[in-house]
Amino acid sequence: MNHRWVTGTHRTDWDAALAPDGTPSLATVTAHRSHRGPFTAAGAVVRAVVPEALTRWPDLVERHVVELLSVAPELREVVPASRETLTSLAVPTERTRFYSRLRAGRLGHGVVEFLRDHLRRLDAGPLALVVLDAHEADPTDVEFLAALLRRVDPALLTVTVAAAGPVDDLLRVALEAHAVALPSPTAEREPVADGVARYVASDCTDELYADAYDGAPVEVRERLHDERRAELVASGEFSWRLGAIPLHAERGSDAVEGVRAVREALDYCVDMGFYHATIHFGQRGRALVDWAADVGSWWQFTTKMTVSLVALGRPAEAEALYAEAMASTDNPRVHMQAAYATGMIYTRHNLAEDRDHRRAKALLNQAIAFATLLFDGKERAFRVVFNRNGLALVESHLGNLPEALRLVTEGLSLLDAELELHEHQLHRSVLMHNRAQVLMGLGRCEEALAGFDAVIAVDPNYPDYHLDRGNALHRLGRDDEALESYRTAIRLGPPFPEALYNCAELHLDAGDTEAAREALDHVLELDPTLVDAYVNRAGLHLEDGDAVAALHDAEAGLRVDPDNPLLHCAAGQAHAERGEPALAAASLDRALALAPTLGTALAARAALAHEEGDGPTALHMLGAAIAADPADPALRYNRAFVHQDLGDWDQALADLRAAAELAPDDEEITEALTHCTERATAVS
């Protein structure tokens, strides 16, 4: 049983390939972003499944409540939002923090895990999910579908993806790896009399009727769009406001309503971290308004595009838009915000070689000057503190951590003095968090931990705070508590590969290899590009004697990072275990070319030389390994045996004595030392 990939030039071409094959249907959904915008397909699946899941296993719904309500917001009527944060609750005027670009992918993975676990509990045999219009999917659905194809066994859920055109590369790779391609012949299509109405009713997605629509009078099209928009608004389902409602509003008879609807979608998408959609709505909004006539609306469409471009790792495009804004208007608020944001580009978002912290500092000081002149009272306090928080980041990057600490500490004090307790709670929490991070950078871990505890007290459901608290606890050597903090971070939000990886590291340190492997497996399901996870899991496979699995992980990691010395080392060790000395030597030599003092590679290369009877090379390699890590008793122990093979019992005895001092309770070393002492005495 396999997932399926159906192609064709039009949706009617899919009919034969999509004919039922006897597998019970879970749902047939569309992924076309013009219907419901981000997560159109994922939201439809969730709406189809959640009512039953909520009745049968509410614990599963609660576990994934953040993901479910993020992809299908209308479910708030039946699923309580039990894990709100200051970020999710902030009113628009107080929203000063935006989600990572990775969050949308994490939401998709959370939906995949919810769906997988629901179907396992249901135990109804394989079900079928058909996803249409994948060629027009929003990037959020692209990530969701790619994860679904990769992570869900088709024996549990057979996914059929239908596309009438090229799909995004991420989805294409997943389809090529996990689905059987089923091309469809082009079907005959008959024209229909009511093509205009059908096109509008399809939310302008059915290209079969596009020509009829293009040829219809403007007033007819506007009327149909107005009617369709009214119908969707009356449904009360919010996700229509992220796709079809703004589309029909733009094309309807009320231009003001078109701007308003696009702005609503833009604001929601940027707040949710749906950044590709935000850019799309920003472009549409800028086309609807004239900056000279309505600089406020034009700037909102522009600045939320720039926030999204920066989040997606496209800072040059964002900077160009800021430059355009500053050239287009003398509005001082625009110049203040553009100076701040451009400063952030130069200190944080540009590639390392393009960063300029001095220039960033000048821009942040410019933003602070604007804030001081433009505002009074509470608003002045907030704006000045907000911009000084950015300046604190620049000072951190310049290595001036005490000054960064002063800026955020004084900022907190000013807000506490000027604002009411309920005002700007989100930004106060941001300052508290930043202060704790600066304290960590200064090595004041106990104070940092107290800071993380304080911010968690006011915003307990924000996962990142628990991750950072776990890091502080780990630095303090309190690993059991750190592990619990990481687990809390995982529990509070969508799947969190960073927290899972940190759990795996702690499990490894504690010698709990089974728990470490389980965590690493989950990490690599979520993020197959996380190289460090491949390194650690390959090491576990080598400890288990599974050279095949170790080599598989090493090669998978090297496809992501071809110059990673640890992965080349793991590959060399795996080849050696498989009895492939030439391949082992090549991999280990490559590791040492990249990292000449890598002890593991030196030791492995020494073992290979020893097995080939090349004692001098083995001694040289082990000597270099000991120089790199003089506290490792195993290296001294191994070199002692090479010395013994070469008949140098005094040198062997010296190494074993050193090993015994480093590991006095190691019985194997003690026994070897006793034997070597006897032989050295006999020889002398």
VOGU-3710 file (C-alpha; in Angstrom, 3 decimals, decimal comma):
1> mnhrwvtgth> 0,000/0,000/0,000  1,377/3,413/-0,985  0,496/7,058/-0,928  -0,482/8,354/-4,372  0,358/11,382/-6,492  -2,171/12,187/-9,194  -1,320/14,729/-11,877  -3,226/16,302/-14,723  -3,880/19,609/-16,428  -7,223/20,181/-14,715
11> rtdwdaalap> -9,160/18,753/-11,794  -11,553/16,934/-14,134  -8,553/14,937/-15,352  -8,252/13,372/-11,909  -11,657/11,715/-11,890  -10,569/8,279/-13,070  -7,503/8,157/-10,827  -9,526/9,297/-7,816  -12,271/6,726/-8,238  -12,925/4,942/-4,909
21> dgtpslatvt> -10,903/1,729/-4,487  -12,861/0,374/-1,552  -10,764/2,050/1,156  -13,072/3,911/3,563  -12,730/7,676/3,216  -11,520/9,919/6,008  -12,084/13,064/3,957  -11,642/14,723/0,589  -10,299/18,249/0,962  -8,775/20,999/-1,133
31> ahrshrgpft> -5,444/22,689/-0,474  -6,157/25,720/-2,686  -5,124/28,776/-0,683  -7,861/30,906/-2,260  -10,432/29,083/-0,134  -9,141/29,454/3,433  -5,562/30,695/3,107  -2,882/29,117/5,340  -3,581/25,514/6,367  -6,581/25,216/4,043
41> aagavvravv> -6,059/21,453/3,763  -4,903/20,829/7,342  -7,808/22,861/8,707  -10,316/20,866/6,673  -8,896/17,590/7,949  -8,977/18,841/11,523  -12,572/20,044/11,225  -13,535/16,601/9,919  -11,784/14,673/12,698  -11,918/16,745/15,885
51> pealtrwpdl> -15,627/16,292/16,743  -15,212/12,528/17,041  -11,822/12,788/18,738  -13,175/15,286/21,256  -15,904/12,831/22,232  -13,765/9,703/22,321  -10,381/10,900/23,592  -10,433/14,511/24,789  -6,937/14,076/26,231  -5,557/13,830/22,697
61> verhvvells> -7,354/16,999/21,663  -6,041/18,784/24,755  -2,489/17,637/23,993  -2,658/19,277/20,548  -5,018/22,145/21,295  -2,532/24,821/20,175  -2,044/23,228/16,770  -5,729/22,427/16,243  -6,959/25,932/17,013  -4,162/27,477/14,969
71> vapelrevvp> -5,091/25,619/11,785  -8,877/25,661/12,331  -9,697/28,747/14,453  -13,477/28,213/14,186  -13,072/25,188/16,465  -12,748/27,607/19,397  -16,520/27,290/19,671  -16,177/23,640/20,732  -12,541/23,270/21,858  -11,456/25,480/24,773
81> asretltsla> -8,209/27,390/24,283  -6,477/26,109/27,404  -2,918/27,310/26,745  -3,011/30,993/25,903  0,161/33,080/26,232  0,796/36,796/26,541  1,735/36,659/22,857  -1,557/35,089/21,774  -3,596/37,370/24,046  -1,867/40,671/23,219
91> vptertrfys> -4,060/43,345/21,662  -2,746/44,572/18,272  -1,293/47,793/19,684  0,768/45,819/22,225  2,017/43,053/19,920  5,798/43,450/20,074  6,899/39,854/19,574  6,381/37,649/16,551  6,703/33,907/16,227  9,662/32,148/14,669
101> rlragrlghg> 9,291/31,162/11,035  9,689/27,561/12,218  6,426/27,653/14,157  4,185/27,050/11,126  6,062/23,843/10,342  5,814/22,777/13,978  2,052/23,338/13,855  1,841/21,096/10,795  3,807/18,363/12,550  1,489/18,667/15,537
111> vveflrdhlr> -1,531/18,085/13,305  0,224/15,066/11,776  0,854/13,590/15,233  -2,724/14,292/16,311  -4,110/12,625/13,196  -1,749/9,647/13,466  -2,580/9,029/17,129  -6,314/9,491/16,520  -6,261/6,857/13,776  -4,197/4,457/15,885
121> rldagplalv> -6,721/4,700/18,689  -9,584/4,402/16,244  -8,057/1,158/14,915  -10,433/1,090/11,956  -7,976/-0,205/9,395  -6,597/1,936/6,582  -8,544/5,077/5,690  -8,174/7,310/2,645  -7,482/11,046/2,538  -7,689/12,860/-0,796
131> vldaheadpt> -6,088/16,297/-1,072  -6,935/18,271/-4,217  -5,289/21,352/-5,744  -1,885/20,787/-4,149  -0,285/22,952/-6,834  -1,972/25,987/-5,231  -1,244/25,109/-1,599  -0,002/27,732/0,830  3,496/26,936/2,200  1,902/25,990/5,541
141> dveflaallr> 0,004/23,180/3,815  3,077/22,258/1,792  4,953/21,576/5,041  1,964/19,768/6,541  1,485/17,500/3,521  5,209/16,752/3,222  5,300/15,737/6,892  2,104/13,702/6,529  3,499/11,723/3,596  6,814/11,120/5,359
151> rvdpalltvt> 5,549/10,307/8,847  2,232/8,436/8,438  2,203/4,820/7,312  -0,104/4,378/4,282  -1,400/1,223/5,993  -2,908/3,616/8,546  -3,864/6,465/6,215  -3,437/6,379/2,456  -2,936/9,927/1,225  -3,697/10,852/-2,374
161> vaaagpvddl> -2,350/14,226/-3,472  -3,784/15,632/-6,701  -2,188/18,531/-8,562  -2,939/20,221/-11,863  0,484/21,814/-12,084  3,957/21,828/-10,520  4,028/21,576/-6,728  6,426/23,231/-4,291  9,856/21,548/-4,197  9,445/20,418/-0,579
171> lrvaleahav> 6,221/18,614/-1,421  7,618/17,258/-4,679  10,543/15,630/-2,855  8,162/14,046/-0,336  5,894/12,786/-3,106  8,806/11,325/-5,079  10,044/9,528/-1,965  6,760/8,295/-0,499  4,079/8,180/-3,212  3,356/6,373/-6,450
181> alpsptaere> 2,823/8,751/-9,377  -0,401/8,245/-11,321  -0,589/10,577/-14,347  -4,106/11,223/-15,619  -5,155/11,537/-19,256  -6,614/14,864/-20,323  -10,402/14,664/-20,217  -12,838/16,351/-22,565  -14,497/19,329/-20,938  -17,806/20,724/-22,090
191> pvadgvaryv> -18,567/24,450/-21,700  -21,527/25,338/-19,486  -23,966/28,209/-19,604  -23,494/29,387/-16,013  -19,701/29,379/-16,067  -19,368/32,837/-14,497  -21,427/31,880/-11,439  -19,579/28,567/-11,123  -16,212/30,301/-11,252  -17,128/32,734/-8,487
201> asdctdelya> -18,757/29,939/-6,442  -15,457/28,020/-6,666  -13,755/31,063/-5,113  -12,080/31,623/-8,468  -10,219/28,311/-8,317  -11,865/26,317/-11,127  -9,987/27,329/-14,254  -12,537/25,512/-16,446  -14,768/28,568/-16,091  -12,103/31,293/-16,131
211> daydgapvev> -12,703/32,327/-19,734  -16,417/32,747/-19,115  -15,640/34,891/-16,076  -13,157/37,064/-17,971  -15,754/37,772/-20,641  -18,577/38,710/-18,261  -19,586/42,348/-17,587  -17,928/43,955/-14,567  -21,219/44,627/-12,819  -22,204/40,949/-13,096
221> rerlhderra> -18,920/39,815/-11,593  -19,095/42,360/-8,784  -22,616/41,280/-7,874  -21,624/37,625/-7,763  -18,576/38,409/-5,633  -20,690/40,456/-3,209  -23,172/37,606/-2,886  -20,491/34,983/-2,344  -18,730/37,139/0,254  -21,990/37,666/2,150
231> elvasgefsw> -22,610/33,914/2,118  -19,175/33,156/3,551  -19,390/35,872/6,189  -22,766/34,483/7,279  -21,195/31,025/7,781  -19,307/32,390/10,785  -16,212/30,288/9,977  -13,222/32,520/10,550  -10,791/30,780/8,196  -12,787/31,999/5,181
241> rlgaiplhae> -11,477/35,452/6,169  -7,966/34,296/5,275  -8,787/33,298/1,715  -12,089/33,599/-0,070  -13,608/36,537/1,827  -10,785/39,013/1,045  -10,669/37,681/-2,517  -14,360/38,415/-3,094  -14,156/41,712/-1,209  -11,344/42,889/-3,492
251> rgsdavegvr> -13,322/42,008/-6,593  -16,688/43,186/-5,322  -18,404/46,563/-5,550  -17,075/48,078/-2,286  -13,424/49,143/-2,586  -13,242/50,159/1,095  -14,417/46,705/2,147  -11,727/45,185/-0,071  -8,976/47,070/1,758  -10,484/46,221/5,155
261> avrealdycv> -10,779/42,503/4,379  -7,222/42,219/3,078  -5,949/44,142/6,107  -7,786/41,787/8,489  -6,205/38,757/6,819  -2,770/40,409/6,858  -2,960/41,272/10,562  -4,075/37,783/11,557  -1,462/36,009/9,448  1,475/38,065/10,729
271> dmgfyhatih> 0,356/37,511/14,324  0,124/33,753/13,741  3,491/33,490/12,002  1,994/32,665/8,603  4,588/34,784/6,883  4,265/33,751/3,239  0,573/34,585/3,394  1,348/37,908/5,102  3,656/38,872/2,233  0,962/37,868/-0,243
281> fgqrgralvd> -1,689/39,998/1,500  0,784/42,858/1,886  1,393/42,915/-1,867  -2,330/42,866/-2,532  -2,992/45,597/0,009  -0,282/47,873/-1,381  -1,891/47,505/-4,793  -5,245/48,642/-3,369  -4,116/51,850/-1,643  -2,215/54,957/-2,693
291> waadvgswwq> 0,527/55,790/-0,215  0,138/59,521/-0,860  -3,598/59,402/-0,056  -3,506/56,868/2,803  0,004/56,557/4,184  -1,277/54,803/7,321  -2,799/51,831/5,476  0,045/51,710/2,967  2,596/51,602/5,777  0,763/48,825/7,617
301> fttkmtvslv> 0,708/46,674/4,494  4,393/47,453/3,957  5,760/46,999/7,472  4,008/43,669/7,999  5,491/42,473/4,736  8,943/43,464/5,982  8,442/41,684/9,320  7,565/38,564/7,349  10,427/38,866/4,885  12,897/39,158/7,759
311> algrpaeaea> 11,332/36,169/9,536  11,715/34,102/6,364  15,394/34,980/6,035  14,976/37,564/3,255  16,395/40,704/4,924  17,603/42,380/1,714  14,039/42,540/0,386  12,836/43,932/3,700  15,547/46,593/3,741  14,594/47,669/0,219
321> lyaeamastd> 10,993/48,188/1,326  12,108/50,229/4,346  14,260/52,376/2,058  11,272/52,856/-0,250  9,086/53,883/2,688  11,601/56,438/3,958  11,966/57,857/0,444  8,202/58,020/-0,051  7,142/59,904/3,081  8,372/62,288/5,739
331> nprvhmqaay> 5,992/60,779/8,306  8,142/60,650/11,461  6,480/57,494/12,820  7,337/55,656/9,638  10,933/56,858/9,889  11,152/55,814/13,550  9,882/52,301/12,866  11,990/51,935/9,726  15,135/53,006/11,594  14,505/50,460/14,355
341> atgmiytrhn> 13,733/47,633/11,941  16,672/48,384/9,641  18,925/48,409/12,697  17,645/44,940/13,578  18,458/43,780/10,056  22,057/44,952/10,434  22,618/43,485/13,883  20,556/40,299/13,763  19,025/39,225/10,474  21,712/39,715/7,833
351> laedrdhrra> 24,207/36,979/7,122  27,238/37,240/9,394  29,406/38,816/6,719  26,785/41,501/6,049  26,170/42,531/9,659  27,239/45,982/10,802  26,608/46,501/14,505  27,952/50,074/14,492  25,515/51,056/11,794  22,767/49,231/13,683
361> kallnqaiaf> 23,604/51,210/16,818  23,322/54,490/14,921  19,914/53,492/13,567  18,661/52,430/17,004  19,805/55,734/18,506  17,933/57,465/15,689  14,766/55,526/16,561  15,173/56,447/20,242  15,525/60,125/19,296  12,309/59,975/17,249
371> atllfdgker> 10,465/58,305/20,139  11,657/60,974/22,567  10,402/63,796/20,329  7,163/62,276/19,033  5,432/61,038/22,165  4,535/62,055/25,694  3,642/60,263/28,916  3,011/56,533/28,843  3,391/56,261/25,077  6,775/57,958/25,226
381> afrvvfnrng> 7,940/55,633/27,987  6,907/52,555/26,048  8,386/53,686/22,720  11,707/54,721/24,245  11,997/51,448/26,173  11,032/49,400/23,119  13,780/51,001/21,027  16,329/50,783/23,854  15,614/47,072/24,042  16,774/46,875/20,431
391> lalveshlgn> 19,845/48,883/21,356  20,554/46,373/24,134  20,702/43,620/21,522  23,229/45,643/19,530  25,346/46,164/22,655  25,248/42,409/23,274  26,502/41,769/19,759  29,260/44,335/20,312  30,312/42,382/23,407  29,133/45,027/25,860
401> lpealrlvte> 26,915/42,839/28,024  26,975/45,112/31,107  25,536/47,956/29,020  22,895/45,625/27,550  21,954/44,603/31,085  21,667/48,245/32,148  19,395/49,096/29,215  16,905/46,278/29,788  16,938/46,694/33,576  16,276/50,420/33,372
411> glslldaele> 13,640/49,781/30,730  11,740/47,474/33,042  11,941/49,991/35,865  10,639/52,788/33,630  7,654/50,758/32,427  6,829/49,708/35,980  6,909/53,346/37,053  4,930/54,789/34,133  2,388/52,119/33,187  -0,508/50,414/34,910
421> lhehqlhrsv> -0,024/46,747/35,777  -2,204/45,535/32,893  -0,495/47,661/30,227  2,090/46,216/27,849  2,385/42,973/29,774  3,810/41,253/26,705  6,665/43,688/26,234  7,453/43,640/29,941  7,774/39,858/29,708  10,064/40,278/26,686
431> lmhnraqvlm> 12,308/42,580/28,718  12,324/40,165/31,649  13,315/37,336/29,327  16,004/39,391/27,616  17,439/40,403/30,981  17,694/36,751/32,012  19,429/35,907/28,728  21,971/38,680/29,230  22,634/37,383/32,748  23,272/33,948/31,242
441> glgrceeala> 25,739/35,531/28,849  27,498/37,118/31,807  27,769/33,743/33,521  25,417/34,780/36,333  23,362/31,620/35,995  21,622/31,706/39,377  20,323/35,216/38,667  19,367/34,168/35,148  17,410/31,219/36,528  15,560/33,561/38,878
451> gfdaviavdp> 14,784/35,732/35,857  13,398/32,826/33,855  11,307/31,778/36,866  9,935/35,324/37,080  8,925/35,517/33,430  7,356/32,042/33,595  5,305/33,218/36,564  3,669/35,906/34,386  3,559/33,899/31,124  3,552/30,216/32,109
461> nypdyhldrg> 2,419/28,736/28,786  5,143/30,133/26,524  7,345/27,098/25,692  10,554/28,979/24,881  10,854/30,281/28,427  10,895/26,725/29,770  13,551/25,768/27,206  15,787/28,599/28,386  15,094/27,746/32,030  16,208/24,187/31,288
471> nalhrlgrdd> 19,418/25,499/29,744  20,136/27,543/32,873  19,510/24,548/35,099  21,808/22,417/32,958  24,558/25,035/33,263  24,105/24,827/37,030  24,423/21,033/36,991  20,782/20,457/37,962  20,003/18,085/35,111  16,938/16,383/36,592
481> ealesyrtai> 15,227/19,763/36,892  16,498/20,772/33,450  14,940/17,657/31,956  11,612/18,523/33,554  11,779/22,050/32,108  12,451/20,669/28,630  9,521/18,282/28,997  7,292/21,190/30,005  8,371/23,110/26,902  7,445/20,083/24,796
491> rlgppfpeal> 4,075/19,670/26,504  2,976/23,288/26,169  3,213/23,737/22,426  3,479/22,077/19,049  6,349/19,599/18,538  9,587/21,240/19,642  12,710/19,589/18,154  15,166/21,792/20,085  13,708/20,791/23,446  13,585/17,138/22,398
501> yncaelhlda> 17,232/17,291/21,353  18,200/18,772/24,696  16,350/15,933/26,420  18,308/13,462/24,332  21,588/15,104/25,393  20,665/14,815/29,066  19,605/11,195/28,617  22,973/10,473/26,994  24,824/12,155/29,862  22,837/10,023/32,310
511> gdteaareal> 23,529/6,811/30,380  19,866/6,272/29,480  20,481/5,262/25,887  16,960/3,969/25,277  15,365/7,305/26,208  18,042/9,170/24,245  17,383/7,114/21,127  13,632/7,630/21,419  14,104/11,395/21,683  16,545/11,482/18,761
521> dhvleldptl> 14,177/9,427/16,617  11,439/11,988/17,292  13,801/14,894/16,590  14,755/13,508/13,193  11,145/12,800/12,310  10,439/16,461/12,923  13,613/17,860/11,387  15,623/15,542/9,116  18,207/18,309/8,692  19,334/18,464/12,334
531> vdayvnragl> 22,914/17,279/11,935  23,776/16,986/15,627  20,954/14,488/16,061  22,438/12,294/13,323  25,836/12,489/15,062  24,440/11,358/18,392  22,194/8,658/16,990  25,020/7,273/14,847  27,095/7,073/18,014  24,349/5,086/19,750
541> hledgdavaa> 24,164/2,699/16,810  27,918/2,174/16,982  27,689/1,403/20,700  25,000/-1,176/19,874  27,194/-2,732/17,191  24,763/-1,723/14,417  27,219/-0,422/11,833  24,609/-0,413/9,061  22,309/1,950/10,944  25,281/4,101/12,014
551> lhdaeaglrv> 26,460/4,437/8,425  22,930/5,279/7,294  22,726/8,122/9,803  26,212/9,384/8,982  25,434/9,487/5,271  22,064/11,157/5,857  23,735/13,839/7,952  26,501/14,352/5,404  23,902/15,064/2,725  22,925/18,044/4,870
561> dpdnpllhca> 26,430/19,037/6,024  29,104/17,489/3,765  31,979/18,946/5,789  30,948/17,741/9,226  33,993/15,995/10,764  31,948/14,139/13,389  29,804/12,534/10,695  32,841/11,578/8,616  34,279/10,051/11,778  31,091/8,069/12,426
571> agqahaerge> 31,106/6,881/8,820  34,729/5,764/9,221  33,947/3,866/12,405  30,967/2,199/10,725  33,037/1,173/7,705  35,666/-0,261/10,046  33,023/-2,299/11,864  31,769/-3,560/8,490  35,260/-4,755/7,540  35,830/-2,017/4,940
581> palaaasldr> 39,275/-0,665/5,906  39,877/1,405/2,765  36,529/3,214/3,094  37,102/3,590/6,831  40,530/5,166/6,282  39,157/7,561/3,662  36,337/8,736/5,946  38,597/9,101/8,981  41,244/10,945/6,994  38,553/13,326/5,751
591> alalaptlgt> 37,419/13,897/9,341  40,968/14,677/10,418  41,519/17,000/7,474  38,519/18,980/8,702  39,343/18,691/12,433  42,967/17,630/13,034  42,541/17,337/16,812  39,308/15,341/16,769  40,112/12,709/19,374  37,520/10,149/18,309
601> alaaraalah> 38,795/10,173/14,727  42,426/9,992/15,847  41,655/6,998/18,064  39,678/5,262/15,330  42,435/5,903/12,790  44,961/4,527/15,284  42,871/1,379/15,749  42,734/0,934/11,976  46,509/1,329/11,682  47,040/-1,114/14,548
611> eegdgptalh> 44,837/-3,711/12,883  46,871/-3,313/9,694  50,097/-3,871/11,662  51,278/-0,272/11,411  52,315/0,293/15,016  54,227/3,581/14,530  51,224/5,240/12,855  48,958/3,943/15,600  51,274/5,404/18,247  51,408/8,756/16,427
621> mlgaaiaadp> 47,634/8,959/16,155  47,060/7,994/19,775  49,680/10,483/20,895  47,819/13,249/19,058  44,527/12,077/20,571  46,007/12,148/24,095  47,379/15,641/23,490  43,878/16,736/22,496  42,210/14,997/25,458  44,733/14,091/28,178
631> adpalrynra> 41,984/13,193/30,663  40,631/10,227/28,659  41,935/7,000/30,273  40,813/4,861/27,324  43,361/6,528/25,047  46,221/5,734/27,446  44,901/2,176/27,830  44,805/1,664/24,061  48,272/3,110/23,518  49,622/0,800/26,185
641> fvhqdlgdwd> 48,576/-2,200/24,111  50,266/-0,789/21,017  53,447/-0,343/23,048  53,116/-3,933/24,269  52,780/-5,216/20,721  55,961/-3,330/19,846  57,709/-4,841/22,877  58,074/-1,537/24,737  56,889/-2,630/28,163  58,159/0,394/30,058
651> qaladlraaa> 56,153/2,787/27,882  53,137/0,495/28,154  53,489/0,504/31,941  53,708/4,313/32,016  50,495/4,626/30,017  48,622/2,134/32,174  49,742/3,871/35,359  48,464/7,166/33,945  45,189/5,484/32,928  44,791/4,012/36,416
661> elapddeeit> 45,258/7,441/37,998  42,529/8,823/35,719  40,168/5,879/36,335  41,139/4,180/39,595  37,934/2,125/39,775  38,216/0,647/36,296  38,831/-3,073/36,844  39,928/-3,678/33,258  42,673/-1,049/33,540  43,721/-2,368/36,957
671> ealthctera> 43,991/-5,897/35,626  46,004/-4,748/32,605  48,312/-2,740/34,864  48,979/-5,797/37,041  49,758/-7,936/34,019  51,987/-5,291/32,446  53,896/-4,756/35,682  54,680/-8,462/35,852  55,825/-8,575/32,237  57,895/-5,375/32,545
681> tavs> 59,600/-6,812/35,658  60,281/-10,099/33,911  61,772/-8,389/30,869  63,994/-6,156/32,964
//
